[in-house]
Amino acid sequence: MGTLRQRMIAVLQGSPMDRRQLSQALRISEKEVSAHLPHVARSVVSQGLGWHVQPAYCDTCGFAFKDRKRLSPPSKCPRCRTSRIVGPWFQVRAAIRGGHQG
């Protein structure tokens, strides 16, 4: 089975998942997922795999949080001030050769 973080990496090698989907797949809380994500990201990169974060966006106005570095979802949209934020989604990809990891 492996450790929780190893299982997170294995699950994320499929399709992209948000915190809720990860928590359901691993049967842990979203808060626990959030605590482990930064460590998983570092592990993935150190293993030579690609770490991809599809940015969160506002479901009301479509504003995308492209430059956000934190892995947790933002609470409000800076453009329209609503809290209807969707994402972000995380995925582990095959090894990247000298390219950009996004």
N, C-alpha and C positions, 0 to 999 in steps of 0.2 A: 504494500500500500504506500509506504513512504511517509515522510513528514507532511504536515499540512501545507507548507510552502511548496514542496515537490508536487503535491497533488494540485495545487493552484496552477503551477506551471503546466502540468499535463492537461488540465482542463482548458487553459488559455491557448493551447496549441491548436484548438479547433477554431470555431468562429469567435469573433469578438464578443465580449460580455461586459455588462456594466456591473456595478457593485451588487445590485439586487440579484441578478442572475448568478453571479459567483456565490453569493451567500446561500442561495437555494441549491446549487449544484453540490456545494461542499457541506451543507447543513450547519452553517455557522452564521453568526449575526453580521449585518452589514458593517457594524462598527469594528468587528474583528477583521473583516476583509480589509477595511481601510487601514488598520494597523499593520497588516502584513504586506500590502501592495508595494510600499517603497523598498522593502527588503527583497521582494520577489523581482522587482525591476532591476535592482543591482545584481542579483544572482544571475538573471537571464543574460544581462550584458556581459558579465564576467565569464559566462559559459560560451560566449561567442554567438549567442542567438539574438534575434532582432526583437526589440521591445517596441510595440506600436501602441500609441494612445490616440484614439479618434476623439477629437475634442467635444466637450459638451456644447449644447446650443439651447437657446431659448425657444420653447415650443410656441410662444406667442408671436414674437417678431422675427425669429430666425437668427438672431445674433449668435455668432460662433465664438467660443472662448479659445481661439487658436493659440494665443501666447501664454496661456495658463500653465504654470509649472507644477502646481500642486495636483495630486491625484484625486482629491476629493471634489465632489461637484460644488459649484458655486451656489450661494443661497439665493441671490437675486440677479436679475439681468440689469446691467448698467444702462441699457438703452431705454427699456420700457418699465423697469422696476418690478416686474412680476416675478413670481417664484416658480414659474413653470419651466424648470430646467430639466433637460433630458441628457443622460450620459454623465460622464464620459465612458467610453468603451475601451477595453484593454485586450491586447492579443500578443501572443508569443509567436514569432515567425522563424522560419529556417535561418540558418547562419547567413550573415551578411558579410560580403567580402569588400572591405575598405569603403563601404558606402555610408550613407547617412542613416542613422537610426532615428525614426520619428516617433 
